[in-house]
Amino acid sequence: MLRRSRSASVVLAPALLLAAAAAQPQAVEQGAARLTLDQANTIVAMSLEYAREEDFRPLSVVVLDDSGYLKAMQREDGASMFRFDIATGKAWASVAMGVSSRTLSQRARDNPNFFITLAATAEGRFLPQTGGVLIRNAAGDILGAAGASGASGEEDEAAVVYGIEQAGLVADVVR
């Protein structure tokens, strides 16, 4: 049986506290290449607000970080169950390839076998259809991507472009 002496605890406790403090994430500088939760939530809220103002069909909107992980998402009442997966696939494809899903859709027409292989390799997460837009900061760094599904591809794209811009970020989409 292990016995811990009181003096060992006194010595180890400060060392453990220092190690834990060193392991904590450091504060991110203003304008750094990182998408915040507040920015992601603003993108979603403003995208949905735009969709309501324009009278689009109900949407699902997702925001992924630069590693393709979900940062924020909402599915409006009346949006079908597949909308989340489709919006995620559009955003995931954009962030994975570093271009808007509109560009990927155009490229897929020219090289369908390659894009079929990409979709299979990505286990179905890769969807090169209009509605996924890269999110950049003012310096041009990719912060993530936003995707929407529920209306037409052009309407999905317009909604997330609006949301990204309302969050003070740059929507990278070929027009």
Backbone torsions as a table, in degrees:
resi	resn	phi	psi	omega
1	MET	NA	133.2	180.0
2	LEU	-78.0	136.4	175.2
3	ARG	-115.8	131.5	178.8
4	ARG	-105.6	124.0	179.2
5	SER	-81.8	156.4	179.5
6	ARG	-64.8	-36.4	-179.5
7	SER	-68.4	-33.8	177.0
8	ALA	-66.1	-38.5	178.6
9	SER	-65.9	-38.7	179.6
10	VAL	-65.2	-37.7	-180.0
11	VAL	-76.8	-41.1	-175.9
12	LEU	-74.3	-34.2	-175.8
13	ALA	-57.4	-50.5	178.9
14	PRO	-63.6	-35.5	179.0
15	ALA	-64.7	-41.0	178.3
16	LEU	-66.5	-38.9	177.8
17	LEU	-64.1	-41.7	177.5
18	LEU	-64.0	-41.7	179.0
19	ALA	-64.4	-41.3	179.4
20	ALA	-65.7	-40.8	178.7
21	ALA	-64.6	-39.3	179.2
22	ALA	-66.9	-29.3	-178.3
23	ALA	-81.5	-12.1	-179.4
24	GLN	-69.9	143.5	177.2
25	PRO	-61.8	141.9	179.4
26	GLN	-82.4	153.1	178.5
27	ALA	-61.2	141.5	-179.8
28	VAL	-89.4	132.8	178.7
29	GLU	-64.8	151.6	176.3
30	GLN	-60.6	131.9	178.7
31	GLY	82.7	5.2	-179.3
32	ALA	-68.2	165.9	-176.7
33	ALA	-82.4	65.2	179.6
34	ARG	-148.6	131.7	179.4
35	LEU	-84.5	125.7	-179.6
36	THR	-89.1	161.1	176.2
37	LEU	-63.4	-38.7	178.1
38	ASP	-60.9	-43.4	178.6
39	GLN	-63.5	-44.7	-179.5
40	ALA	-62.0	-44.1	178.8
41	ASN	-65.0	-36.8	176.6
42	THR	-63.9	-43.0	178.9
43	ILE	-58.7	-47.6	-179.5
44	VAL	-62.6	-51.2	-176.6
45	ALA	-61.3	-43.8	-178.2
46	MET	-72.6	-32.4	175.7
47	SER	-63.4	-44.6	179.4
48	LEU	-68.2	-38.3	177.5
49	GLU	-61.1	-44.3	178.2
50	TYR	-61.1	-44.3	179.9
51	ALA	-60.5	-38.4	178.0
52	ARG	-69.1	-42.3	179.3
53	GLU	-61.7	-35.8	-178.5
54	GLU	-89.7	-1.7	178.9
55	ASP	61.3	41.2	174.6
56	PHE	-74.6	159.6	171.4
57	ARG	-61.3	159.7	-178.4
58	PRO	-56.9	137.3	-175.7
59	LEU	-113.2	158.9	158.6
60	SER	-112.9	136.5	179.1
61	VAL	-127.5	132.7	176.9
62	VAL	-125.4	152.1	172.0
63	VAL	-129.0	126.4	178.1
64	LEU	-111.5	150.2	175.0
65	ASP	-80.1	-177.0	-175.4
66	ASP	-70.2	-6.5	175.0
67	SER	-102.9	4.1	178.1
68	GLY	84.5	13.5	179.2
69	TYR	-93.5	143.4	-178.6
70	LEU	-62.7	128.8	177.7
71	LYS	-109.7	-38.9	179.5
72	ALA	-157.3	152.2	-179.3
73	MET	-162.4	144.9	169.0
74	GLN	-146.3	145.2	174.5
75	ARG	-120.5	119.5	-178.9
76	GLU	-68.1	153.9	172.4
77	ASP	-55.5	132.8	178.3
78	GLY	93.6	-12.0	176.6
79	ALA	-77.7	137.6	-176.7
80	SER	-68.9	163.3	-175.8
81	MET	-63.6	-25.4	-178.8
82	PHE	-80.8	-13.0	-174.5
83	ARG	-60.6	-37.7	178.2
84	PHE	-60.8	-47.6	-178.2
85	ASP	-64.5	-39.2	180.0
86	ILE	-68.1	-46.0	178.4
87	ALA	-60.4	-41.1	178.8
88	THR	-64.4	-42.9	179.5
89	GLY	-61.7	-38.9	177.8
90	LYS	-65.0	-47.8	-179.8
91	ALA	-66.5	-41.3	-178.3
92	TRP	-62.8	-43.5	178.2
93	ALA	-61.1	-41.7	-179.3
94	SER	-63.2	-49.0	-177.6
95	VAL	-70.5	-32.6	-180.0
96	ALA	-67.7	-36.9	-175.8
97	MET	-102.1	-8.7	176.4
98	GLY	75.6	23.3	176.5
99	VAL	-146.1	166.0	179.0
100	SER	-66.8	156.7	178.8
101	SER	-69.7	-21.5	173.5
102	ARG	-62.2	-45.7	177.7
103	THR	-62.8	-41.9	179.2
104	LEU	-64.0	-37.6	178.3
105	SER	-62.1	-42.4	178.3
106	GLN	-65.1	-42.1	179.0
107	ARG	-66.6	-35.0	-179.3
108	ALA	-64.3	-32.0	177.6
109	ARG	-63.5	-35.5	-178.1
110	ASP	-82.7	-23.0	-175.4
111	ASN	-143.0	64.5	-172.6
112	PRO	-60.9	-37.6	-178.2
113	ASN	-63.0	-39.8	178.1
114	PHE	-61.8	-43.2	-177.4
115	PHE	-73.4	-29.9	172.6
116	ILE	-64.1	-41.5	178.2
117	THR	-65.4	-41.3	177.0
118	LEU	-59.3	-46.6	-179.3
119	ALA	-61.5	-41.3	178.8
120	ALA	-67.5	-42.7	179.4
121	THR	-61.8	-36.6	-178.8
122	ALA	-85.2	9.3	177.7
123	GLU	54.6	41.3	175.4
124	GLY	84.6	-2.2	-178.3
125	ARG	-79.7	-14.0	-172.3
126	PHE	-95.6	114.9	-178.2
127	LEU	-131.1	98.6	-178.0
128	PRO	-82.9	70.0	178.1
129	GLN	-128.5	145.4	-177.5
130	THR	-54.9	133.4	178.8
131	GLY	136.1	-2.6	175.1
132	GLY	-111.8	130.4	-173.6
133	VAL	-131.7	133.6	175.3
134	LEU	-68.2	145.7	176.1
135	ILE	-109.7	122.9	178.3
136	ARG	-122.4	156.4	171.2
137	ASN	-90.6	-180.0	-177.1
138	ALA	-62.6	-26.7	179.2
139	ALA	-80.1	-7.3	179.4
140	GLY	94.2	2.4	178.7
141	ASP	-71.5	138.5	175.2
142	ILE	-76.0	123.7	179.2
143	LEU	-101.0	-21.5	-177.4
144	GLY	159.9	-154.0	178.1
145	ALA	-151.7	152.3	174.5
146	ALA	-117.6	144.3	177.7
147	GLY	-137.2	149.7	177.1
148	ALA	-136.4	155.1	176.2
149	SER	-151.7	142.7	177.6
150	GLY	143.7	-34.2	177.4
151	ALA	-106.0	-159.9	173.9
152	SER	-71.5	162.5	178.7
153	GLY	-57.2	-41.7	179.8
154	GLU	-64.4	-39.2	178.8
155	GLU	-70.5	-40.9	175.9
156	ASP	-56.8	-47.1	-179.6
157	GLU	-63.0	-45.5	-179.8
158	ALA	-59.4	-39.5	-179.7
159	ALA	-63.3	-46.9	-177.3
160	VAL	-73.7	-31.7	175.0
161	VAL	-59.9	-46.7	178.4
162	TYR	-59.0	-47.4	-179.9
163	GLY	-59.7	-44.2	179.5
164	ILE	-62.0	-46.4	-179.1
165	GLU	-65.5	-37.0	178.4
166	GLN	-67.4	-22.5	176.7
167	ALA	-84.2	1.9	178.7
168	GLY	80.1	21.1	-178.7
169	LEU	-115.0	177.5	-176.0
170	VAL	-106.9	125.6	175.0
171	ALA	-88.0	118.4	-178.6
172	ASP	-98.2	98.6	-179.0
173	VAL	-142.6	138.7	177.2
174	VAL	-81.0	129.9	180.0
175	ARG	-111.4	NA	NA
